[in-house]
């Protein structure tokens, strides 16, 4: 089984997957966890640097090759829904809270600070369901599990991820609505 945990930056992907890994039960089905954003640069899984956004332009073909021999894997990244997986878990967060989290992240760790424009772009993307729509378009509604993270702890979100992996909850694309953000 191949599982993607994805979502707009700031929705809590890394925190929830870390909580899942650190839980007493561990990651279900013995899935190997790959925090994709941590391996892109060291493994050379990118094409170039986008200087305007100060980010790497990933090479999805290289990423697919890197993951090719991993049949039992949980891939965590805002890009994970672009990969060949069996289930996609999309973490969602209210845009106002997302903005707060991204601002706080930059205050806590200046190397992770995002520009005001980037924070606004991420909040707008979340309100417009961009990642959810991409996931449903690529994988179909029956493979996508939407999890609201706004007022939940990483451990609570990890429990929902566990349930989705184990098939203890139904696919749920389209259950979260942030259109009132605009």
QUIUR-V306720 format. One record per backbone hydrogen bond with DSSP energy under -1.0 kcal/mol. NH is the residue of the N-H (numbers start at 1). CO is the residue of the C=O. Records with the same first field share a line. If there is no record, write none. Layout:
NH = CO ; CO
//
This chain:
3 = 73
4 = 87
5 = 75
6 = 89
11 = 8
16 = 12
17 = 13
18 = 14
19 = 15
20 = 16
21 = 17
22 = 18
30 = 27
31 = 28
32 = 72
34 = 74
36 = 34 ; 76
38 = 35
39 = 36
40 = 36
43 = 39
44 = 41
45 = 40
47 = 57
50 = 55
51 = 49
54 = 50
55 = 50
57 = 48
59 = 45
63 = 59
64 = 60
65 = 61
66 = 62
67 = 63
70 = 67
73 = 1
74 = 32
75 = 3
76 = 34
77 = 5
80 = 77
82 = 79
83 = 80
86 = 2
87 = 2
88 = 143
89 = 4
90 = 145
91 = 6
92 = 147
98 = 94
99 = 95
100 = 96
101 = 97
102 = 98
103 = 99
104 = 100
105 = 101
106 = 102
107 = 103
108 = 104
109 = 105
112 = 109
113 = 110
119 = 115
120 = 116
121 = 117
122 = 118
123 = 119
124 = 120
125 = 121
126 = 122
127 = 123
128 = 124
129 = 126
130 = 125
133 = 129
134 = 130
135 = 131
136 = 132
137 = 133
138 = 134
139 = 135
140 = 136
143 = 140
144 = 141
145 = 88
147 = 90
149 = 92
152 = 149
157 = 153
158 = 154
159 = 155
160 = 156
161 = 157
162 = 158
163 = 159
164 = 160
165 = 161
166 = 162
168 = 163
172 = 144
175 = 172
181 = 178
182 = 179
//
